Amino acid sequence: MFTQILGKIDDFVWGIPTIALILVTGIVMTIASRGIQFTKLGRAFKSIFKENEGKGELSGFSALCTALSATIGTGNISGVATAILAGGPGALFWMWIAAILGTATKYAECMLAIKYREDKGDHILGGPFYTIEKGMGPKWKWLAILFALFGALAGLLGIGTMTQINSMTGSIQNAFDPNMAHIAFSIGENSYTWATVIGGAVITICTALVVIGGLKRISKVAEKVVPAMAVIYVFLGLSVIIMNFTKLPAAFALIFKGAFGADTGVKALAGAAAGTIIRIAMQRGIGRGIFSNEAGLGSAPIAAAPVQTDEPVEQGMVNMTGTVIDTLIICTMTGLAIILSGVDVWNSGAEGAALTSGAFSAILGGDGVSVQFLLMICLVFFAFTTILGWDYYSEKCLEYLTGGNMIAVKIYRWLYILAVAIGPYLTLSQVWTIADITNGLMAIPNCIALIVLSGVVAKETKAYFDKYPKLQ
């Protein structure tokens, strides 16, 4: 019954109005920024390693890594698998659409966060809550409070804790005890192995050690872990694509057919009407796409706000590259691996990380164990940094809600660690549904603010490139 209730709430939150709002926001931001994701993407990548000058706490690269630490996680490995499992291959197409439009959204929300940030003396605080309050005016503070509340809940109950640890321990079990031969205990009909228990305990302890250290410790860990893990995963993904290069046209055909209503034979959608297939593919693809790259959620602007810069537009461009890296590169590799695997993965009974692991193993061959182990390592480190990044986001939302009450923030940290500890023992479907709901609730006030402030986005963008006309 609990699962059914969550499902109904999820369908309502991620109904046509929310999907339309996110897509419209991306379109409006694309127009307001003069198609910046197409015309200035090269410049954006060049700016990643630029030494910034100005008021702030982090370099542009550190801020990007902190944001990527929260976005490159289970959404890239488990999330893509669950999207394709529920919505068919067409879900990947809608992830691309969400990412292309979301790149402009990410630029706009990060740029505005720097423009409207607050100097608290010992640190800088910014994000959609101040964008709403200062950009739209004090009468809209209630909307800022709603965003901050949803943000704190998303970190504690959804994307930041339970989805990450659940997928991590699932991957650890799949690598070390796939047949569940070593059961530690059971709760009702669900049994948990020693691999899950020990893995969950170690991750919880590591989380506590880093989270207590705050932003600078989180950013230092992210700077080292995120690039290394991304390189390993991209290497595996490229290997899959190269080995199946001749099958790519058929794979893309399957993706496009599924996106526009063709019955591709997926068990969950077989025999469904074209309209139903499109709706489910859109819902799962856009929902998981947003979960993965977080464009429109309002999370990345919180990491961008403390950057050492006096040029909001420049850092906005740096942060928009995160959506390209996260979804258009890493998620695409995962999706193609599943589609190209040649295994009947949709009817195999596997889900989440196990589905992705099975697809990679089927293509790369070998003993299978090595591939599973590498994917397990990638997922564990991706998800671990996501846990850290979302703790930071949630704390800043709580700081705004409580007026800077650090006692409340410290209490929240321990609740956050507790949520990580219990995450392995919830069912995968419940965990992902809770994450979807809290993500959708965050996106609504943030997207409303972006549309209202689209004129500011257009004005700031034009002024910057008028000031630096030679920047390409």
Secondary structure by P-SEA (a helix, b strand, c coil): caaaaaaaaaaaaacaaaaaaaaaaaaaaaaaacccccccaaaaaaaccccccccccccaaaaaaaaaaacccccaaaaaaaaaaacccaaaaaaaaaaaaaaaaaaaaaaaaaaacccccccccccaaaaaaccccccaaaaaaaaaaaaaaaaacccccaaaaaaaaaaaaaaccccccccccccccccccaaaaaaaaaaaaaaaaaaaaccaaaaaaaaccaaaaaaaaaaaaaaaaaaaccaaaaaaaaaaaaaccccccccccccccaaaaaaaaaaaaaaaaaaacccccccccccccccccccaaaaaaaaaaccccccccaaaaaaaaaaacccccccccccaaaaaaaaaaaaccccaaaaaaaaaaaaaaaaaaaaaaaaaaaaaaaaaaaccaaaaaaaaaaaaaaaaaacccccaaaaaaaaaaaaaaaaaaaaaaaaaaaaaaaaaaaaaaaaccccc
